[in-house]
């Protein structure tokens, strides 16, 4: 975990959270809060836009690692704003 935190420019004492109970509603809210369209999020995750749509509607289960990927996107966005 230290390697990931260092790569993302995070304090190694702040753990990344592995949330296995993400809801479709939370994912949609997170995406909108971070100014991403479904296709924009799909591109960042390297998945099809329909995959994001299906996660958000509950037609496909959200993979448990997605919370880590979203945190990485947040860190990347924050780092770009700081530069």
C-alpha positions as CSV (number, residue, x, y, z in Angstrom):
1,X,0.0,0.0,0.0
2,X,2.9,2.4,0.7
3,X,3.9,2.2,-3.0
4,X,0.5,3.2,-4.2
5,X,0.3,6.1,-1.8
6,X,3.8,7.3,-2.8
7,X,3.0,7.0,-6.5
8,X,-0.2,9.1,-6.0
9,X,1.7,11.7,-4.0
10,X,-0.2,10.9,-0.8
11,X,1.0,10.9,2.7
12,X,1.9,7.3,3.4
13,X,0.1,7.5,6.7
14,X,-3.2,8.1,5.1
15,X,-4.6,4.7,4.1
16,X,-6.6,4.2,0.9
17,X,-10.0,2.7,1.7
18,X,-11.2,-0.5,0.1
19,X,-15.0,-0.2,0.1
20,X,-16.8,-3.3,-1.0
21,X,-20.3,-1.8,-0.4
22,X,-20.5,1.0,-3.0
23,X,-24.0,1.6,-4.2
24,X,-25.1,2.6,-7.7
25,X,-26.4,5.8,-6.2
26,X,-23.1,6.6,-4.5
27,X,-21.2,6.0,-7.8
28,X,-23.5,8.3,-9.7
29,X,-23.3,11.0,-7.1
30,X,-19.4,10.7,-6.9
31,X,-19.2,10.9,-10.7
32,X,-21.3,14.1,-10.9
33,X,-19.5,15.6,-7.9
34,X,-16.2,15.1,-9.7
35,X,-17.6,16.7,-12.9
36,X,-17.4,13.5,-15.0
37,X,-19.8,12.1,-17.6
38,X,-20.4,8.4,-17.8
39,X,-18.1,8.3,-20.8
40,X,-15.5,10.5,-19.1
41,X,-15.4,8.1,-16.1
42,X,-15.3,5.1,-18.4
43,X,-12.3,6.5,-20.2
44,X,-10.4,7.0,-17.0
45,X,-11.2,3.5,-15.9
46,X,-10.6,2.0,-19.3
47,X,-14.0,0.4,-19.5
48,X,-17.0,0.8,-21.8
49,X,-19.4,3.6,-21.2
50,X,-22.2,1.0,-20.9
51,X,-20.3,-0.6,-18.0
52,X,-20.5,2.6,-16.0
53,X,-24.2,3.0,-17.0
54,X,-24.9,-0.6,-15.8
55,X,-23.1,-0.1,-12.5
56,X,-25.1,3.1,-11.9
57,X,-28.4,1.4,-12.7
58,X,-27.6,-1.7,-10.8
59,X,-27.7,-4.0,-13.8
60,X,-24.1,-5.0,-13.1
61,X,-22.5,-5.3,-9.7
62,X,-19.9,-2.7,-8.9
63,X,-16.4,-4.4,-8.5
64,X,-15.0,-4.1,-5.0
65,X,-11.8,-2.4,-6.2
66,X,-13.7,0.5,-7.8
67,X,-13.4,2.6,-4.6
68,X,-9.6,2.5,-4.9
69,X,-9.8,3.5,-8.6
70,X,-12.1,6.5,-7.7
71,X,-9.7,7.6,-5.0
72,X,-6.8,7.4,-7.5
73,X,-8.8,9.6,-9.9
74,X,-9.5,12.1,-7.1
75,X,-5.8,12.2,-6.2
76,X,-4.8,12.7,-9.9
77,X,-7.3,15.5,-10.3
78,X,-6.2,17.2,-7.1
79,X,-2.5,16.9,-8.1
80,X,-3.2,18.5,-11.5
81,X,-5.0,21.4,-9.8
82,X,-2.0,22.0,-7.6
83,X,0.5,22.0,-10.4
